[in-house]
Amino acid sequence: MASSSTVLTRLVASAYSVAHRAGTIVRNVMAGGDLGIVEKCGPNDLQTKADRLVQMSICSSLARKFPRVTIIGEEDLPLHDIDEELIEDGQCEEILRKTFPPQYSSIKEEELVVWVDPLDGTKEYTEGLLDHVTVLIGIAYEGKAIAGVINQPFYNYESGADAVLGRTIWGVVGLGAFGFQLKEVPAGKHIITTTRSHSSKVVNDCISAMKPDSVMRVGGAGNKIIQLIEGKASAYVFASPGCKKWDTCAPEAILHAVGGKLTDIHGNPFNYNKEVKHMNSAGVLATLRNYDYYASRVPESVKKDLVP
């Protein structure tokens, strides 16, 4: 089956299996008790043993199968001498059976860029806020996010000792998104999800201008996009330069696959080609529906503060 599938189909099928393995690694590190925490640029920018092991697993597993694909991970880690236990060789059969949109059929390996956030919501992971944590694998072609995989390692963790933990959501623009139940916020409700640990006056000014009914401050870009597609929030607003391309590529692809929109605060689309700067310096604005309502309320003072 795999040999007759397109490169993109096989890459997404592999990314799904790799993300599933990553979720197991994240849970195992937590269960082991030693998170191996180091500060990168301060107390809100942490790296754990799970970040390191998951990135090695994802990048090495995909690089073996797709040697000409560009893979960009958050952590600066070597790819040699990888423990074979970290390698995932499987491919999701359900994805291999899907008929992907014809515009992707002639894509070559070397034209694809994969953006990896091995543990989105690291700070929350270290604090036991496990539902905030995701593993993100985004796939871009011609600078656009076209496919994404999000694993939630601790999905269902509050359902008791016998609960099956974890789930993997995936999507392809033009095909759809799978692994969850799409739901919208009730009509007329304006619920904003935003940063938990990177707040500022500009962030709060932007949110206030939108006159929300309520504001949820949570960790992780992946987690916030899941809130949008599951009807818990109507807009993800982050008027700050803290976000990176590996935070937004997979979530953007899944959101776009179900008709949503993700841009910077100015309304500009993100570019995910391999030469682009990693920082999303003009913030993030994302919605499942009613994007124009929120975009029209971003204050000019906020736009002047955030230069693309």
C-alpha positions, -999 to +999 in steps of 0.1 A: +000+000+000+027+025+011+047+022-022+017+034-043+008+063-019+021+098-024+050+112-004+027+134+016+004+105+025+032+084+037+048+113+056+015+121+074+010+083+081+045+081+096+041+113+116+009+099+131+027+068+143+058+088+155+035+112+174+018+083+191+052+069+202+061+104+214+031+105+236+042+072+253+077+087+258+062+118+275+041+097+298+070+074+307+093+103+316+066+117+339+060+083+355+098+079+361+098+110+383+129+126+370+119+153+345+155+164+339+145+201+338+170+227+325+163+265+319+171+277+284+164+314+285+147+318+318+122+302+342+094+304+315+116+287+289+123+252+301+135+220+286+129+185+300+141+150+294+108+145+275+116+174+252+150+159+244+139+123+239+108+131+219+126+154+195+153+127+189+126+101+184+105+122+159+134+137+139+154+106+137+124+083+128+112+107+101+147+114+087+154+076+082+122+072+062+123+106+044+160+116+041+153+145+017+126+162+038+138+192+058+131+187+095+133+216+119+129+209+157+126+233+186+155+218+206+192+221+194+201+185+197+224+161+178+209+134+156+237+109+158+240+080+182+202+077+187+190+048+209+171+024+186+144+022+213+134+058+202+129+049+165+093+044+153+091+027+119+053+023+117+027+041+095-009+046+103-029+023+079-060+043+081-041+074+067-025+053+040-060+043+028-071+079+025-073+096-009-054+128-005-063+159-026-048+157-061-029+190-057-005+171-034+001+141-057+033+154-074+050+168-043+086+156-039+104+149-006+128+178-009+099+202-012+085+195+022+095+211+055+085+195+089+083+217+120+085+198+153+077+209+188+084+178+209+066+191+240+044+221+236+035+234+271+068+223+288+063+247+317+028+232+323+042+197+320+067+205+349+038+219+370+015+189+365-010+207+342-011+177+319-041+186+298-021+216+284+006+194+269+008+184+233+034+170+207+033+189+174+044+178+140+035+203+112+042+197+075+046+226+051+048+229+013+056+260-007+057+279+026+022+269+037+011+246+065-007+218+047-008+189+072-004+185+110-004+160+137-011+168+174-007+142+201-022+148+235-002+124+258-024+129+288-058+132+272-084+115+295-060+116+325-087+128+349-110+099+341-097+074+366-070+048+370-085+025+342-087+053+316-069+049+283-045+079+281-037+099+250-051+106+216-037+118+182-055+144+161-044+149+125-055+169+095-047+178+059-059+210+042-084+200+015-091+166+031-103+174+067-092+167+102-097+136+123-095+122+158-118+146+176-154+159+174-157+193+158-178+217+178-184+254+178-188+279+206-225+289+211-235+317+187-229+352+201-204+340+227-169+355+226-145+333+246-108+340+242-080+316+250-046+332+255-012+327+272-009+316+308+028+324+315+037+351+289+012+378+296+019+415+292+001+449+289+000+446+251-015+411+253-042+422+278-049+455+259-056+434+228-079+410+246-098+438+264-105+455+230-124+424+219-148+427+248-148+389+256-174+372+277-146+352+293-109+346+290-091+313+295-053+315+303-037+282+294-004+268+282+005+255+248-004+266+212-016+231+204-039+231+234-054+264+224-062+253+189-078+222+203-100+245+224-111+262+192-120+231+173-138+215+203-160+246+210-144+257+243-130+290+229-139+312+199-105+329+194-069+324+203-053+358+208-016+362+215-003+398+209+033+390+217+064+378+198+069+347+220+055+320+196+076+301+171+069+283+137+070+249+154+042+261+177+019+271+149+025+249+119+007+217+129-022+236+147-026+259+117-029+230+092-055+213+114-075+245+120-074+254+082-085+218+074-118+225+092-124+260+078-107+281+105-080+307+101-047+315+118-026+346+111-004+371+128-020+400+147-019+421+114-038+394+095-007+382+076-003+345+069+028+327+082+055+314+059+069+280+068+097+276+042+130+263+056+148+297+054+122+316+073+129+331+108+116+309+135+100+336+156+064+346+150+073+382+159+038+397+152+019+374+175-010+350+167-047+354+160-068+323+153-104+314+151-126+285+140-153+310+128-159+348+128-122+357+122-131+391+109-149+400+141-117+396+161-093+409+135-113+442+132-109+448+170-072+445+172-061+481+184-038+501+162-015+506+192-011+468+194-003+465+157+024+492+161+040+473+189+042+440+169+063+443+138+061+413+114 
